[in-house]
């Protein structure tokens, strides 16, 4: 899937990928029936789409600016009772603003907390928007350290290892794509957000490895497999969702 394409990929209940073209910005992009009521996909702007991947779990996909070639990045909005949790902010503060507005006005579940899965810009750019709204942003201690060192927005709440946050478990499997790549596990749906630690099935290489630890990555993948044996769906940081086979595919790309 190229970053220029305006058709998103929707994961059906049987884990087959089917095309679903976008609609007018701000309007539902699909009325496909799902276990939850309402549309399963929305186009917020020309560079933001949101689609339901499982009951209570939405994937948001944002496009970078021209400097990164309009490259798509994935994150999540996870429903939690009357509120929701935002996983990664998109490439810009404006995209974060749109996601917060959608969660509040369309999903009717305002974001109460957020997570940045590592220190790169597609995960942290919108943190100032969240801070301005008094929304806590969780990240690893290493994410705070690395974001500070690189002059990037910094999570407000830090931890190490693992912790529970509402309906999800946050887990650090070890270094890989970065020294601070965090996983987000939603047990109720079997959805694991792998972020940039996991490559999509179409990937032919590891992409950006400027901050990677290639030596540690294989063991970190194995810890992921052992920690989450019930995983049904994995969301990579870029590209289409898949199943547990994405862990092995990622391993095969590591020299």
Secondary structure, DSSP 4 states (H G I P E B T S, - for coil): --TT--EEEEE-TTS-EEEEE--STTEEEE----SSSS-SEEEEETTEEEEEEETTEEEEEEE--GGGTS-EEEEEEEEETTEEEEE---SSHHHHHHHHHHHHHTS---EEEEE-SSSSHHHHTTHHHHHHTT-EEEEEHHHHHHHHHTT----SEEESSEEEETTEEEEE---SSSTTPEEEEETTTTEEEEETTS--TT-SS----TT--HHHHHHHHHHHHHHTTT--EEEESSS--B-THHHHHHHHH--
